[in-house]
Amino acid sequence: MDDLTGLMGTEWECAACGEPHRLNVRETIVGSGALMQLPGVVARHSGSRHVAVLSDERTHVAAGRRVLSLLQGAGLQVDSFVLTNPDAEGHGPVCDDTTHAQLSAELPEAPCYIAVGSGVVSDLTKWAAFDRNAPYIAVATAASMNGYASDNVAPTLRGVKTLLHGRGPVAVVGDLDVLREAPHEMTAAGLGDVLAKSVSTVDWHLNRLLFGEFFCPFCAGLIDGIEPIYMGAPEDIGEHTVAGIEALFQALIYTGFAMSIAGTSAPASGGEHLVSHTLDMMALRDGVEHDLHGRQVGVGTILGAALYGEIAAVEEATFVPPEEKATDRAFWGRFTEVVEEKHAGKRERARMAAAKMASAPELWESIRTDLAATVHAPEVVKDCLRRAGAAHRLRDIGVTRERILDVLSHCHEIRERFTVIDLARAVGILPGKAEELVDRWLID
């Protein structure tokens, strides 16, 4: 793990890729009792003694009330805004265009905002603060996702999971006493999110080889030094030990840094994330519940790793652009038009990739030996998740065999970015081996 302390809040030219980078986060505080330092964080980074604190009903109980007490005790003017979900009683808020519009109309103006929560609260606060050109501070309540330190917002727009570029927090506070008390399902989701890096960074590098897109080795390797800690002893995460939760949370923070520095979600989001996004969209289409994002990503990472294993074994490949028809209305329903906007771009990229690989045999050798062989084996990913008590089978996330096969047939359509799903389709591994891979890796 690279020490980024001296780079926080600065711009520099990267020695690894030669491009200018910037990291908006100025400070991270992670440790037992870290909440006690929050008044000082506000004083250092907000330029004001007036803040608005956002939480939801659960995170208000977990840490929000204490945050309010600490800030008011320090003499700050504090506005509290507790997010709800008026469309789903008993459920927390969601990050979508409707909620954003409502929040924009109701949230009090303030010179600084503080998000007390995890994914949804963090993203909604980030989005609102960016709109208002105001700084915000992220106070984490669970080691559940990698977006705390990221510039990106991951909302649902017009029913489709997408990505918006915002601005990261000025500071991130992770109190290990709070994080250790989070529900285990959320902590396990965080492990799924960081394990995705094994697949996503290779997908990112793949786009450099095929399309000449930007790739930064420095960003790609930011959590390499932390990874052996949580992968070597995943039971520590399952038991919520100080060491296990601290290693996991630091990995989540540094993964967010990688996305912010690179200016793209590619270091942490590849084909495995498309599996989760598609499951979310299918649930919305069908009016049913879905599991936590990171838990679904963990299962998707097992699939991505298995696909890269199949790719590495193909010594001589035939590259044929998959026969892509117009977006399937029978499958996507009311999301068809917006999916087609992305799918049209993906069809063109699939043709370009097949032509590029067919014209350069040495490129395929590089992909299968230099890239695919670096991905963690699916059994390693699955074992890590299992030992941590995280989701590693279809039944863990409430998904049937038929449903995941539908995902593998359609998930590539929702993003233009080329991933392992598209590569497997280009060389004939998918759809032919989909059932075999699902039965081997995700049933038991």
N, C-alpha and C positions, 0 to 999 in steps of 0.2 A: 504494500500500500504506500503510495506516495503521500508525503506530508504536504498538504495544500495550505497550511496556515498562512504562509507568506504570500500566497496567491489570491486569497479571499478578498473580494471587493476590488480586484485589480484587472488590468488588461496586460497581456504579454504575447510574445510571438513564440509559438510552440516549436521546440527543437525537433520533435518527432515528425510533425507534418508540415511545418513551415507556415502554418496559417495563424492569424491573430485569434486569440481566445480571450474570453472574459468570464469571470465568475462573480455573479451579483451577490451571492451570500458572503457576508462579512465575518460571521462568527457562528460557530456551533458549540453548544454546551451540552455534554452528555455525561451523566453520572447520577449517583444517588443524591437526592436533595437538590437537583438542578433547578427546580421551580423557584427556589429561594433566590436565585440570581436574576429572575425575570425583571424586577424593577430596574436593576442596573443595566440590563440589556436594552430596555426601553429608553433609558436615559442616554445610552451611548449611540443609539441608532435611529431614534424616531425624530429628534429635534422638537418634541412637543411633550407636554404633560397631559395631553388629552388622547385617549385611545378608545377604540371600539373593539369589544371582545365578542367573537362569534363562536358558537358551539352548537351542538344539537342536544336533545334531551338526555342522551346517555353520556356524552362527553362532558356535559355541564356537571353531572354528578361525579364523573371520574376525576376531573381536574378543574373544570370551569369555575366552580364556586371558590375553590382555593385560589385560583388566579385572580378572581375579582377581589378577594380579601387581601391578597398580597399587594396588588396595585393600589387599592383604595387606602390600605394602611401606609403606603409610601407617599400618599398625598396626591395621587393622580386623579383626574376626572375620567371616570370610566362609564361608557355606555355598554350595556350587555344586550346581545341579540341572539336568541335561541332559535335555531332553524328547526322547522317542522316540515312534515309532508302532508299537506291538506288533502291530497288525492289518495292517500293510503294510510288510514288510521292504524296506529301501532307500528308503523314502519318509519325508519329514519328518512331524512331528505335524500334526494338524488341530485346529481350534477347534470342538468340538462338545460336546454334553452328556455324552457318555461320557468324553471326555478330561478334561473339567472335573471330573467326579466322581472320576476316578482321581487327578488332580492334588490335589484337595482332601484326599484321604486320605493322600497320600505326601509332599506338600511340607512341609518343616520350617517351624515357626513362626519368624517373625522380625519385628522392629519396622519393617523397611524391605525392599522388594524392588526388584531391578533387572532389567529386561528387556533382554537383549542379542539383538536379532534384528529381524525385520520384522513382517509382519501377524499370523501365528499366534502367535508368541512374545509379541508385544506384547499381543494380545487376551487370551491365556490368563493372562498376568501381571496385567493390569488387572482381569480377572474375579476372580482369586484374592485380589488385594490389596483389592478392594472388599468381598468377602465377609468379610475379616478386619479391615476398617476400618483398614488400614495404608497408609502412603504408598508410592509406587513411582516409580522413575526409568526413563525410556525411553532406551536407548542404541541408536540406529538403525544397522543394518548395510547398508541399501539404501534408495535413494530410490524406493521401490516402491509406497507406498500413503499415504493421507491420514489414517490413524487414529492416528498417533503421539501427537498432541496432543488427540485427541478424548476425550470422556467415554464414547463409545459402544463396545460390544463387538458384533461381527458374527459370531455363531456359527451353526452348524447345529443346530437343535433338532427332534427327531423327523423328521429328514430334510429340513427346510425352512429355507432361509436366512432369518434373522430379525435383529432388532436388540434389544439390551438396553442399558439405561442404567446406566452405572457411574460412575466418577470418573476424570478425566484424571490424568496423572502430575504430580508436583510439579515435574519438570524434564525437558527433552528435550535430549539430547546427540547432535549429528550431526558426526562427524569426517569431513571431506571426503576425507581420505586413505583411510579405510575405504569410504566411499560410492562413490568412484571405482573401487574394485576389485570392486564387486558385479557379478554377471553382467548382461550387457546386457539380457537378457530382463526382469529385475526392474526395471531403470531405465526401460526402455520401458513397463513396466506402470504405473509412477508417472506418466509423462506421460499415459497414457490416463486415469488416475484424475483428474488435475487438469483435463484438457480437458473432462471431463464437466460441469464447472461451467457451461459455456455453455448446456447443456440443463437441468440440474437446477435452477438458480436460476429459470429461466422456469417450469418445472413448479411450483416452490414458490410463485411469484407467482400462477400460475394458480389454485391452491387458495385463495389470499386472495380473488381476484375471484369465484370460484364459490361458495365456502362460508364466506367471512368468517374464514378461519383466520389465525393469526399470521404476519406477514411482517416482516422487519427489513432495510431497505435498507443499514444499516451492515454487517451480517453478509454480505449478498449481495455487497457490493463489496470485501471485504477483500483479495482477490488481484488486483484490477484493475490496480494499479501494477506487479505482478510479471509479469503475463501477457505484455506485449509483449516481455519479455526472452527467455523460452523459446519463444514462438511466432514471434518475429522471427528467431531463429537456432536452430532445432531441431537443426541439425547439431552444435552444441556438446554437446547431450545425447547424440547418437549417438557422438560422439568422447570423451565423458566428461571434457570440460574442466572446470577448476575453476569457471569462470563458469557453465557450463551446469548442472552438478550442484548448485551452490549455489542458483541461481535456482529450479530444480525442487524442491529440498528445502524451501526457504523457502515456496514455493507450497503444498506438501503440508502443512507445519506450519500455515500460515494458514488453509487449508481445514479442518483439524482444529479450529482455534480457532473458526471460524465455526459448526461443528456444536455445539461445546461451549457457546458463548455463546448460541446460539439454542435450545439444549435439544432439538434435533431433527437428524436426518441430512439433512433436506430441502435445505439449501444445497448439498450435494454429491452427492445421490443421488436421481435421478429415473428416468424411463423407461429410460434407457441402462443403469442398474444392474440393472433387472429382466431385461434381456437376459442379462447375465452370470449373475445368480442362477439363472435358468431353465436355462441351459446347465450349470451346476454340478449342479442337481437332476436333469437328464436323464442326466448322466454317472453320477451315483450310482444312479439307477434302472436304468441299463443295465450297470453294472459296468465302465465304461470311464474313461479319463483325461480330464481337461479342462485347458484352458490356464490361465495365471495370470489372476486376477480383473481386474487393470487392463488387460491386453491385450484381454480380452473386452469390458471397459467402453469401450475406445477404439473398437472396432468398433460397439458399441451407440450410441456418441455420434454416429458418422457417420449411423447410421439415424435417431436422434432429430433430428439437424439436418435431414436430408432430409425428415422428416415435418413439421417446423415450416415448411420451405420450401413444401411442398404446402399447408399450412394458410394461410399468408400469401397464397397465390394465390386462395383461395376467397372471392370478394367477397360472394356471397349463399349462405348455407348452409341446409340443412334439417337440423334437429336431431331425430334419432330415437334413442331409447334402443336400443342394440344388443340383439338378441334373445339373451338369455343363458340357456342351459340349466344344469342342475346340472353340477357339476364332472365332467369327463370321466374316468371310471375307467380306460378303455382307454389314455388318455395318461398319467395321473399314477400309476397303479398303487397301490402301498402308501402313497403320499403323499396320496391323494385326500381323506381326512377332514380332515387338517390344512389342506390347500389350500382346501377348501370353507369353512372358518371365515373365511378372508380373502375368498374369492370372493363369499360372501353379502353382505358389507359393500360390496364393490366394485359389485355389481349395483345396490344401493340408491343409491350415490353416482353411478353412471352415469345413473340415472333422474333424480336431482336436478339433475345438471349439464345434461342435455338440456332439462329443463323451464325452468331458469334462463336458458339461452341463447335458447331459443325465445321467452321472454316479454320479453326485453330486447335488441333488435337492436343497440343501441349497445354492449352488452357484447361481442358478437362482433367488432365493428369494433375495439374496444380490444384484444381478444386477438390479432387477426390483424395489426394494424399496430403497436401499442405493444409487444406481447410477442414474437410470433413473429418479427418483423422484426429483433429484437435478437440472435437466436441466430446464432452463426458459421455461415456457409454450409457445407454438407457438403464441398465441394471444399477449403475452407480447413482444416477439421479433418483431412481425409484427407491433404492435402499436408503438413501439419505432422507427422503420424505417419509418413508415408513418408520424409520428409527426416531424421527422427530414427532411422530404422531400426526403427520400431515396427510392431506389427501393424495393418494397415489393410484386409486382405482376408480372406475366409472361409478361404482355404487357409492363411493365416498362423496361424490359431488351430485348424486341423484340423477345421473344421466344414463340412458339405456344404450345398448350396443347400436341399435338402429339410429339413434339420434346422433351419436358421435360419427357414424359413417356418413350421415347427411352433412355434418360439419366438414368432414374431410373432402366432401364433394363440392362444397360451396364457399369455404372460408377464404380462399384466395381471391374471391371476387370483390371484397370490401376494401382493399388497399391496392394502390399502384406499386408499392414497394415489392420487389422480388424477394421471395423467401424460400426456405427449404421446401415448402409445400409446392411452389411453382417449379423448383428444380426437380423434385421427384416426379412431377407430372411431365416435365420435358423429356425425361429419360425413360418413361414408361413404368416407373415404380407405382405411381398412383394413376388411376384408381385400382389397378389390378391387385396390389398387395395390401390394400386397406384392411380388409377383413382379417387377414393373417396377422398383421401388426397389432390391431386392436385386441384380438383374442390372445396374443402372446403377452402383451405388456399391460393391458388395462383391465382385464377381467378379474384376476386374482392378485 
